[in-house]
Amino acid sequence: MPLIEWNNKMSVGIDQIDIQHKKLVQIINNLHDALKNDSFEEVLRPVFMELIDYTKTHFSTEEDIMEKAGYKDLEHHRKQHTMFVAKMMKMKNRCYQGKEEISVELISFLSSWIIGHILHSDKDYVETVRNSDWYKNYGKSLVVQ
């Protein structure tokens, strides 16, 4: 059973964002599986890097959409993203130093952060984006993976 199960409450209703959120959930679930199966060296490190890399891609896409839509709290949202990446980099460094006790902390942080961020922070920009001229003219046709 996956750590995080995607459900309709997590959808923001913007296809390109939902696709990326689902991918992030999948990567977190893969990381959780690696930790459960004691695949620290073989699986954990590459999955951790995939998570960091894909998160940066997703945040860039999301921030670009918010900017084009004229979302007023973009800077606050961007700070949340920056803080998340910084925390992940610290955890990556601890992980690479062989501190396997980080696994419980990491999974707890990731599952609560992604669900909380999607359900609260991301839902805050949805109305602005969906009502923007940019989204009505261009955004609906974009599907970024």
N, C-alpha and C positions, 0 to 999 in steps of 0.2 A: 504494500500500500504506500503510495507516495506521501511525502511529508506535507505537501500543499496540493490540494485538489482545486483545479480551476473551476469556478462556478460563475453563473451569470451576474452575480452581485459584484464581481471583480471587473466586469467589462465596463469600459468607459464609453463604449459606443462609437469609437473612432477606430476604424479598421487597422490602420497602420500601427497605432499604439497598442491595441489589443493583441495583435500578432506578436509584437515585441514583448509585451508583458507575459504572454503564454510561454515564449521562448525562455525568458528569465526564470519563470517558475520551473520549467523543465530542467534548466541548468542547476537550479538550487536542489531539485529532487535528485539529480544525478550526483551532486556533491554529497547529499545526505546518504545516498546509497553507497558511495565510496567510503564514507566514514563508518557506516554500519558494517561493511564487509572487510574492514581493515585493509583497504587498498590504498593506504597512505601514499606510498612512493609512486606506484604505477598510475593511479587514477586521480588522486586528490589534487596533486600539483597542476596537472594539465586542465582539470575541470575548474580549479580555482582561477587560473589565468583566463580561461574561456569566460567565466563569470565576470571578471573585472573588465575584460575587453568588450564583451557584449553590453555590459552595463554602460560603459562610456559611449558606445554607439547609440544605445537607446536614449540616454540622457541628451545627447546631442540632437537627435531627431525630435525628441519631445520639446526641448527648449526652442528649437527652430520653429516648430509648429506654434508654440505659444507666442513667440515673437511676431510671426507673420499674422497671427490672429489678434494681436494687440492686448495680450493678457496683462493686466495691471500688476499682478504679484509675481511676475517672472523672476525678478531678482531674489525674492524670498525662496522661491521654488529652486532656483539655481543654487542657492546656498545649501539647501537640503541635499541636493545632488553632490555638491562638492564635499560636504561633510561625510556622506556615505562612502564616496570613493576614498577619502582619506582614511576612514576607519577600515575599509577593506584592505588598503595597502599596509596598514599596521598589522592587521591580522595575517595577511600574506607573509609578511616578514617573520612573524612569530611562528607561523606554520612551517616555513622553510627552514627555520632554526631547529625543527624537530619537536616543537612543543605540541604534542598531540592532544594535550588537555584542552587545547583551544576548540576542539571539535564541538563540544556541547555549547560553548559560548557562541561559536560561529553560527551554528544551525539555529539556535534560539534567536540570535540577532537578525539573521537573514529572513527567517519566516515571519517574525513580528514586523520587521521593517517593511518588507515588500507588501504584505497584506495591509498594514496601516497606511503606507504611502499611497497605494493604489486606491484604497477605499476612502481616504480623506484628502490628502494633498492633490492627487491627480483628479479626483472627482470635482475639485474646486475650479479647475480650468475648463472643464468640458463645455459648460454653457457658453462661455466666451468664445471658445474655438468653434463650436458647432453653429453659432450665430454670426460668425465673422464672414465678411465678404470673401476673404481668402479661402476659407474652407468651402463655402458654397460654390465658388468658381473653380478651385483647384484641388483642395484637400481631399474631397471625396474620391477622387480618381487615383490618388497615390496609395500604393500599397508597398511599404518598405519592410523588408524582412531582416 
